[in-house]
Amino acid sequence: MTNFRRLARSTATATIALAAACSVMAIDPTATADEPDSPPRFRIQLEVADHGFDKKTCWVHARAGVVPSHGGREPEIVMTMQKLLLSGSDVFYALNEMWSEDLGKTWAGPIEHATLGRRDEPNGVEVCICDFTPKWHVATGKLLGIGQSVRYGDNRVLETRRREVAYSVYDPKRRTWSRWTAMALPADREDFQDAGSGSAERFDLPNGELLVPIYFKRPEATQYASTVARCRFDGETLSYVEHGSEHTVAIKRGLYEPSLTKFGSRFFLTLRNDLAGYVTSGTDGLHYGEPIIWRFDDGQELGNYNTQQHWVTHGQGLFLVYTRRGANNDHVFRHRAPLFIAQVDPKRLCVLRETERVLVPEHGARLGNFGVVDVNQDETWVTAAEWMQPVGVEQYGSDNRIYTARILWSLPNKLVDRR
């Protein structure tokens, strides 16, 4: 187990103000907020929770969840990440945890959790949980993390791998995670026997049910399809109820790594494809229109490809965080840095070019595997780790930093309710 340590907040990063052109108006809590023309102003405060590169492994998949405050104390931020073996491709080890009780001023850990580690299966196969995203579940008062499984043979990802929707529950008093478990999916769907929810943003309904984006395929298929599953969680077990419309494109690996949000009266789904990012929307959280390629409002393609995108959702504005081509970043693997944030027009399903800002700068390493967490009504964080592949990216200044990019809202985000 890694030794406990405290890490002081980095002061090497500056606060960045958004353009003054973003107007401010009072939030009407009864409004549907479907209009994009009065977004909230915010500033970005970039900090480093940890850094250091041993040239053998690196931290990846840094994503945070929040355990709400009690008795006047600050909420606890729980950030999970896992080690990656640099000499392989997507070779992950046990999930670790860092935590902060003072809103990121100091961090403890990382601490490795055996319950979130590899397990042996027949014929020399090992299985591990990965692509994990923790999020507070209000109805049960539990921090529930969802990801997916990956299988290895001789420390290589199996070509005929089977994946599952995997999850674990956090105990804040003991600072432990439950032994990760696979969610049961309908046995009569052969394609659902290879289904995951990697790097996804889920949406929790007021009645406590969860909308969990998943992607799946038949064993012999090349292309994934994506859908949203309605699930129930009783504080211990995550259960499938039904799923909605299924979407893919006949391009490379199809549509996968979907992320979900709700803004106003509509739900929005963003999806990864090898050649371009896609987006769609719907009214009930389960059924969506045909996905379209992400574009700027001038019609030009966004330039995101072969990596995920995630939502930042304020009651008065919808935003996308993404990577793209065309940012003097040809030296970065798949152009996966810097991280950008920009406002989305929810009616036209496009990104407003003039609102684009750099959220996390690039130093040669990719940042595409990141997470979003609403810390409170005043702050939303984007967390990301510098992924130190391929060999030599450190020549551009990367050091396996674990970033917390604070989005500090000028007006409270009334969508955040932790009760």
ZIZI-V742723 format. One record per residue. RES is the residue in three letters. PHI is phi in radians with two decimals (none if undefined). PSI is psi in whole degrees, -180 to 180 (NA if undefined). OMEGA is omega in degrees with one decimal (* if undefined). Layout:
[[RES/PHI/PSI/OMEGA] [RES/PHI/PSI/OMEGA]]
//
This chain:
[[MET/none/136/-179.1] [THR/-1.16/142/-179.7] [ASN/-1.14/145/176.6] [PHE/-1.21/138/176.1] [ARG/-2.67/161/177.2] [ARG/-1.90/138/-179.3] [LEU/-2.13/124/-179.2] [ALA/-1.32/152/178.5] [ARG/-1.10/134/177.9] [SER/-1.23/136/177.6] [THR/-1.88/9/-176.4] [ALA/-1.40/-6/-176.6] [THR/-1.93/151/-172.4] [ALA/-1.88/162/173.6] [THR/-1.49/135/-176.9] [ILE/-2.05/125/-180.0] [ALA/-1.57/143/173.1] [LEU/-1.33/163/-177.7] [ALA/-1.04/141/-179.2] [ALA/-1.16/-12/179.9] [ALA/-1.14/-19/177.9] [CYS/-1.28/110/-178.0] [SER/-1.36/162/-179.1] [VAL/-2.17/138/173.7] [MET/-2.52/158/-178.5] [ALA/-1.11/145/179.7] [ILE/-1.44/129/172.9] [ASP/-1.65/109/-175.0] [PRO/-1.11/-14/179.6] [THR/-1.66/-6/-176.5] [ALA/-1.31/153/179.1] [THR/-1.44/-17/176.1] [ALA/1.01/35/178.4] [ASP/-1.45/-13/-177.9] [GLU/-1.59/139/-175.7] [PRO/-1.66/4/-166.3] [ASP/-1.55/2/176.2] [SER/-2.35/64/-176.4] [PRO/-1.26/157/175.8] [PRO/-1.27/146/172.3] [ARG/-1.37/154/174.8] [PHE/-2.71/161/170.5] [ARG/-2.12/160/-176.4] [ILE/-1.95/129/177.0] [GLN/-2.12/110/-173.6] [LEU/-1.69/128/-178.6] [GLU/-2.35/163/-179.8] [VAL/-2.07/118/-179.9] [ALA/-1.44/-27/-179.8] [ASP/-2.85/160/174.9] [HIS/-2.82/168/-179.9] [GLY/2.24/129/-172.1] [PHE/-2.22/122/-178.6] [ASP/-1.68/0/177.0] [LYS/1.18/13/174.8] [LYS/-2.11/-40/178.3] [THR/-2.38/170/172.8] [CYS/-2.66/156/175.0] [TRP/-1.33/139/174.9] [VAL/-2.42/172/173.4] [HIS/1.01/43/178.0] [ALA/-1.31/111/-179.8] [ARG/-2.45/145/-171.4] [ALA/-2.08/151/169.6] [GLY/-2.21/168/-175.5] [VAL/-2.17/128/169.1] [VAL/-1.72/116/-172.0] [PRO/-1.02/157/-178.4] [SER/-1.27/154/174.5] [HIS/-2.43/141/176.6] [GLY/1.13/31/176.6] [GLY/1.46/-1/179.1] [ARG/-1.39/161/175.8] [GLU/-1.18/151/173.4] [PRO/-1.09/154/177.2] [GLU/-1.65/129/177.4] [ILE/-1.70/123/179.9] [VAL/-1.99/115/-177.8] [MET/-1.99/125/177.2] [THR/-1.80/150/175.9] [MET/-2.77/167/178.5] [GLN/-2.48/156/179.7] [LYS/-1.36/143/175.5] [LEU/-2.04/135/175.1] [LEU/-1.42/121/-173.7] [LEU/-1.20/-25/-176.6] [SER/-1.45/2/178.7] [GLY/-2.20/-174/178.0] [SER/-2.05/115/-179.1] [ASP/0.96/43/177.4] [VAL/-1.70/102/-173.2] [PHE/-1.84/155/174.7] [TYR/-2.07/-170/-172.5] [ALA/-0.99/146/173.8] [LEU/-1.19/141/174.2] [ASN/-1.99/168/-177.9] [GLU/-2.39/136/165.3] [MET/-2.04/154/177.9] [TRP/-2.54/155/179.4] [SER/-2.37/135/178.1] [GLU/-1.88/7/-178.4] [ASP/-2.33/39/178.2] [LEU/0.97/41/172.0] [GLY/1.52/5/176.0] [LYS/-1.16/-41/174.3] [THR/-2.35/155/-179.9] [TRP/-2.26/144/174.2] [ALA/-1.92/151/179.9] [GLY/1.78/-163/6.0] [PRO/-1.37/149/178.3] [ILE/-2.07/129/179.4] [GLU/-1.44/142/179.0] [HIS/-2.01/114/180.0] [ALA/-1.10/-29/179.3] [THR/-1.19/-15/178.5] [LEU/-1.99/30/-177.8] [GLY/-1.89/-166/-178.9] [ARG/-1.34/154/175.0] [ARG/-2.30/148/178.7] [ASP/-1.47/139/173.1] [GLU/-2.20/171/-178.2] [PRO/-1.03/157/174.7] [ASN/1.11/32/175.3] [GLY/1.32/12/-179.9] [VAL/-1.46/140/172.6] [GLU/-2.05/144/179.8] [VAL/-2.19/143/-175.5] [CYS/-2.46/152/172.0] [ILE/-1.54/144/-178.6] [CYS/-2.68/180/176.9] [ASP/0.89/47/-168.1] [PHE/-1.60/138/177.4] [THR/-2.35/113/176.7] [PRO/-1.49/144/177.4] [LYS/-2.68/141/179.7] [TRP/-1.22/133/176.6] [HIS/-1.85/108/-171.1] [VAL/-1.08/-43/-172.6] [ALA/-1.08/-35/-179.0] [THR/-1.82/-9/-176.8] [GLY/1.13/40/-178.4] [LYS/-2.25/146/171.0] [LEU/-1.56/112/-175.8] [LEU/-1.93/123/176.0] [GLY/-1.85/134/-179.9] [ILE/-2.19/138/176.3] [GLY/-2.66/-135/179.6] [GLN/-2.74/167/179.8] [SER/-1.71/155/174.5] [VAL/-2.42/144/-175.9] [ARG/-2.07/142/-176.3] [TYR/-2.21/149/167.6] [GLY/-2.27/123/-175.3] [ASP/0.94/40/177.5] [ASN/1.08/31/173.5] [ARG/-2.23/142/178.9] [VAL/-1.09/129/-179.0] [LEU/-1.22/134/-179.8] [GLU/-1.10/-38/-179.6] [THR/-1.74/40/-174.1] [ARG/-1.17/149/172.1] [ARG/-1.92/130/179.0] [ARG/-2.00/158/178.3] [GLU/-2.34/158/168.4] [VAL/-1.32/115/-174.8] [ALA/-1.99/148/-177.1] [TYR/-2.62/164/178.6] [SER/-2.67/155/-177.0] [VAL/-2.09/138/-175.2] [TYR/-1.66/139/172.7] [ASP/-1.91/103/-174.5] [PRO/-1.18/-26/-179.9] [LYS/-1.25/-42/179.9] [ARG/-1.62/-9/-174.5] [ARG/0.92/52/178.4] [THR/-2.25/157/173.7] [TRP/-1.96/141/176.4] [SER/-1.16/156/176.4] [ARG/-1.02/126/-173.9] [TRP/-1.08/145/-173.4] [THR/-2.30/150/176.0] [ALA/-1.64/133/175.9] [MET/-1.32/132/179.0] [ALA/-1.26/133/175.8] [LEU/-2.07/162/-176.3] [PRO/-0.94/125/-176.0] [ALA/-1.23/-20/-178.1] [ASP/-1.44/-3/176.4] [ARG/-1.81/102/-178.3] [GLU/-1.06/-36/-179.3] [ASP/-1.21/-23/177.8] [PHE/-1.33/-9/176.4] [GLN/-1.39/-4/171.7] [ASP/-2.28/74/-174.9] [ALA/-2.34/139/179.9] [GLY/-2.42/170/175.1] [SER/-2.31/55/-175.6] [GLY/-1.34/132/172.9] [SER/1.03/31/-173.5] [ALA/-1.68/150/166.5] [GLU/-1.71/121/177.3] [ARG/-1.67/169/176.1] [PHE/-2.26/127/-179.9] [ASP/-1.70/127/-178.9] [LEU/-1.39/158/179.8] [PRO/-1.00/-28/-179.4] [ASN/-1.45/5/178.6] [GLY/1.64/-13/176.0] [GLU/-1.23/157/-176.6] [LEU/-2.03/140/169.3] [LEU/-1.80/111/-172.8] [VAL/-1.99/114/176.6] [PRO/-1.21/136/177.0] [ILE/-2.36/162/172.7] [TYR/-2.36/154/-166.5] [PHE/-2.76/164/174.5] [LYS/-2.88/161/172.3] [ARG/-1.24/152/-176.1] [PRO/-0.95/-38/-176.6] [GLU/-1.53/-6/-174.8] [ALA/-1.38/158/176.1] [THR/-1.67/-37/-171.2] [GLN/-1.76/135/173.0] [TYR/-1.48/152/166.9] [ALA/-2.03/154/-179.5] [SER/-2.07/150/176.5] [THR/-2.66/176/175.1] [VAL/-2.06/126/179.1] [ALA/-1.75/134/171.4] [ARG/-1.53/126/-173.7] [CYS/-2.27/163/173.5] [ARG/-2.11/149/178.7] [PHE/-2.40/124/-176.2] [ASP/-1.76/13/-176.9] [GLY/1.78/-17/178.6] [GLU/-2.29/-44/-172.4] [THR/-2.01/132/174.7] [LEU/-1.69/125/-173.5] [SER/-2.19/135/175.1] [TYR/-1.31/139/175.4] [VAL/-1.98/-54/-179.4] [GLU/-2.85/174/173.7] [HIS/-2.44/165/-174.1] [GLY/-1.78/-148/-177.3] [SER/-1.12/150/-177.2] [GLU/-1.95/137/-172.7] [HIS/-2.38/136/172.4] [THR/-2.65/174/171.0] [VAL/-2.32/149/-177.4] [ALA/-1.46/54/-177.7] [ILE/-2.33/120/176.8] [LYS/0.86/-120/-175.1] [ARG/-1.63/17/176.0] [GLY/1.31/-144/-178.5] [LEU/-2.03/129/-175.6] [TYR/-2.66/178/-175.1] [GLU/0.81/56/179.8] [PRO/-1.34/151/173.8] [SER/-2.31/146/-168.0] [LEU/-2.20/145/169.1] [THR/-2.62/170/171.8] [LYS/-2.19/133/177.4] [PHE/-2.37/121/-175.1] [GLY/1.13/-129/-176.9] [SER/-1.70/5/-174.9] [ARG/-2.16/155/173.5] [PHE/-1.78/147/-176.1] [PHE/-2.28/135/-177.0] [LEU/-2.17/126/175.9] [THR/-2.00/141/-168.1] [LEU/-2.40/149/178.6] [ARG/-1.61/143/168.5] [ASN/-2.45/157/-176.1] [ASP/-1.10/-28/-175.7] [LEU/-1.86/-19/-178.5] [ALA/-2.91/152/171.4] [GLY/-1.39/150/-178.6] [TYR/-2.19/160/179.9] [VAL/-2.53/149/173.6] [THR/-2.67/171/178.9] [SER/-2.54/164/179.0] [GLY/-2.78/174/-173.2] [THR/-1.75/-20/-173.0] [ASP/-2.04/2/179.0] [GLY/1.52/-16/-178.8] [LEU/-1.95/-31/-174.4] [HIS/-2.04/135/-172.1] [TYR/-2.36/159/174.3] [GLY/-1.35/176/179.1] [GLU/-1.11/128/179.8] [PRO/-1.11/146/176.8] [ILE/-2.16/159/-179.9] [ILE/-1.21/138/175.2] [TRP/-1.11/131/178.0] [ARG/-2.35/159/167.1] [PHE/-1.30/167/-178.9] [ASP/-1.21/-11/174.7] [ASP/-1.58/4/177.4] [GLY/1.67/-14/-179.6] [GLN/-1.30/142/177.3] [GLU/-1.04/145/-177.8] [LEU/-1.09/-36/180.0] [GLY/1.67/3/173.2] [ASN/-1.37/139/177.9] [TYR/-2.78/150/172.5] [ASN/0.86/37/170.0] [THR/-2.83/167/-173.9] [GLN/-1.41/164/169.4] [GLN/-2.28/153/179.7] [HIS/-2.39/161/-176.2] [TRP/-1.69/143/162.7] [VAL/-2.04/120/-170.6] [THR/-2.12/118/174.7] [HIS/-1.96/153/-179.8] [GLY/-1.04/-18/-177.0] [GLN/-2.07/10/179.1] [GLY/-3.02/144/178.6] [LEU/-1.92/133/-175.6] [PHE/-2.30/153/176.6] [LEU/-2.06/139/171.2] [VAL/-1.92/133/-169.1] [TYR/-2.82/170/168.1] [THR/-2.05/163/-178.7] [ARG/-2.82/166/171.2] [ARG/-1.26/170/168.0] [GLY/1.37/28/-179.5] [ALA/-2.18/37/-175.5] [ASN/0.94/41/-173.5] [ASN/-2.21/30/-179.9] [ASP/-1.12/-19/-180.0] [HIS/-1.43/-6/-178.7] [VAL/-1.66/135/-179.7] [PHE/-0.95/122/-179.7] [ARG/0.88/28/177.3] [HIS/0.96/37/-173.8] [ARG/-1.52/26/171.5] [ALA/-2.84/150/1.1] [PRO/-1.30/174/169.5] [LEU/-1.54/130/176.9] [PHE/-1.87/155/168.4] [ILE/-2.27/139/178.3] [ALA/-2.66/156/178.8] [GLN/-1.31/146/178.1] [VAL/-1.88/138/169.3] [ASP/-1.51/108/-173.2] [PRO/-1.25/-17/178.0] [LYS/-1.45/-43/-178.5] [ARG/-1.59/-8/-178.9] [LEU/0.94/56/178.3] [CYS/-2.49/165/179.6] [VAL/-1.70/132/179.2] [LEU/-1.42/108/-171.1] [ARG/-1.00/-42/-174.0] [GLU/-1.20/-12/179.6] [THR/-1.63/-5/-175.1] [GLU/-1.14/133/176.5] [ARG/-2.38/152/172.6] [VAL/-1.36/125/179.6] [LEU/-1.64/-45/175.9] [VAL/-2.31/125/-177.2] [PRO/-1.28/165/179.2] [GLU/-1.78/143/174.0] [HIS/-2.30/40/176.8] [GLY/1.63/-32/-178.1] [ALA/-1.53/152/179.8] [ARG/-1.36/152/-178.0] [LEU/-2.22/13/-168.9] [GLY/-1.20/-19/179.3] [ASN/-1.73/90/-172.2] [PHE/-2.27/176/-180.0] [GLY/-2.43/163/179.4] [VAL/-2.22/136/178.4] [VAL/-2.49/133/172.6] [ASP/-1.47/108/-177.5] [VAL/-1.33/-44/174.9] [ASN/-2.81/-170/-177.0] [GLN/-1.24/-14/-177.1] [ASP/-1.79/-18/-174.5] [GLU/-2.38/133/165.8] [THR/-2.07/134/-179.8] [TRP/-1.93/144/166.1] [VAL/-1.97/124/-178.8] [THR/-1.95/139/-177.6] [ALA/-2.68/149/175.8] [ALA/-2.01/142/175.2] [GLU/-1.26/113/-177.8] [TRP/-1.49/113/-166.1] [MET/-1.57/44/170.8] [GLN/-2.17/149/-3.4] [PRO/-1.29/176/-178.2] [VAL/-0.97/134/174.5] [GLY/1.77/-2/-177.7] [VAL/-1.11/-21/-179.2] [GLU/-1.15/-16/178.2] [GLN/-1.09/-19/179.1] [TYR/-1.65/3/174.6] [GLY/1.90/2/-180.0] [SER/-1.34/153/-176.2] [ASP/-2.58/33/-176.8] [ASN/0.93/43/176.1] [ARG/-1.17/143/169.6] [ILE/-1.83/110/-174.0] [TYR/-1.62/144/161.9] [THR/-2.10/112/177.5] [ALA/-1.73/106/-178.1] [ARG/-1.45/125/170.7] [ILE/-1.70/110/-174.1] [LEU/-1.77/108/-172.4] [TRP/-1.35/144/175.7] [SER/-1.36/-22/177.7] [LEU/-2.28/146/-177.7] [PRO/-1.05/143/175.5] [ASN/-1.53/98/-174.5] [LYS/-1.23/-7/176.5] [LEU/-1.32/-18/-177.4] [VAL/-1.49/117/-178.8] [ASP/-2.47/107/-177.0] [ARG/-1.82/-7/178.4] [ARG/0.75/NA/*]]
//
